[in-house]
Amino acid sequence: MLTPFGPPAVRGNAVTVSRVARGLTGRGIELKVWDLSANRTASIESEVEAYGPTLIHAFHAHRVGPLALRLAQRVEVPLVVTLTGTDANHDLSDAERGPVVKRVLEGASCVTVFHRSVGDRVAAALPHVGARTVVVPQSVNLPEADPFDLSKQWRLPPRVVLFVFPVGLRAVKDPVFPVAPLGRLAKTIPEIRLLYVGPVIEPPVAEALHQALSTTAWARHVGEVPHAQMRSLLSQADVVLNCSVSEGGMANSVLEALSLGRAVLASDIEGNRSIVTDGATGFLYHDEAKFELRAAQLARDEALRQRLGRAGAALVAERFPPAREIDGYQDVYRDLTAAHA
């Protein structure tokens, strides 16, 4: 497995690869993960060749795909490429990055996506690749782990309504968006608090957020939190936000929040619609006015938050169990290695 980021990084790719690797190992599959952010390309190439894999799996077509394709061709094994949100929603149609992504997808033995909408986008751009694209939905695996002591980060009054925004600070996640509408609500609902957790990925975006928060007492960014503490942290939230401009399917943070019975307020995009049904398993918004309306409802109505949380937890338990995800990848691997043999 090749990934642009691996543990302990708190990035979507790192969380997904770590979860999938644990699940596959539990099924008796021998594997090794290479993190491109922590190793030189030359070292990875020599180590992979020495390892002698029967299959290579790349997470992220643009960042990891070219190296993975080169290695798969060199050691003559099948290549699986998992398409991320950035790949599908931005890189595939980009004038500079698009040709790289397309070359990788054309060279892959199989392409996996988290949701059929992403597969449809691939098929529209590359019909022959669409025929060997498989949907493997993400899952949730948040074991009981380390506690998150919120009081050490932010001493809050006894009665608050805590909105938590787990987000890597980059433009596609639109982290500044909720500051204005929640700021207006905080004037009439003083219990509202907004907590940002996540790493700085694009410094200009982080600077814009910190500037927006500089005059607020009701919102704070506490930086990166180890993923082992996310279960504890999300369990303390009343509402979990996702304000992404695009997602490559179901976001880890949204799935995790739903699995813990938290109310979710998310942007009305394909990736979020794949798991949030507006008014049933959470709320979706398409503009600032709708966000403010839904946030006010959630802040004022604990019973509503609990109803949405219960429905979301039931949905995740039924449709996104870890076994389904691991079954999906195991089936892909089995088919490719049998055909290759």
Secondary structure, 3 states (H helix, E strand, C coil): CEECCCCCCCCHHHHHHHHHHHHHHHCCCCCCCEECCCCCHHHHHHHHHHHCCCCEEEECCCCCHHHHHHHHHHHCCCEEEECCHHHHHCHHHCCCCHHHHHHHHHHCCEEEECCHHHHHHHHHHCHHHHCCEEECCCCCCCCCCCCCCHHHHCCCCCCCEEEEEECCECHHHCCCCCHHHHHHHHHHCCCEEEEEECCECCHHHHHHHHHHHCCCCCEEECCCCCHHHHHHHHHCCCEEEECCCCCCCCCHHHHHHHHCCCEEEEECCHHHHCCCCECCCEEEECCHHHHHHHHHHHHHCHHHHHHHHHHHHHHHHHHCCHHHHHHHHHHHHHHHHHHHC
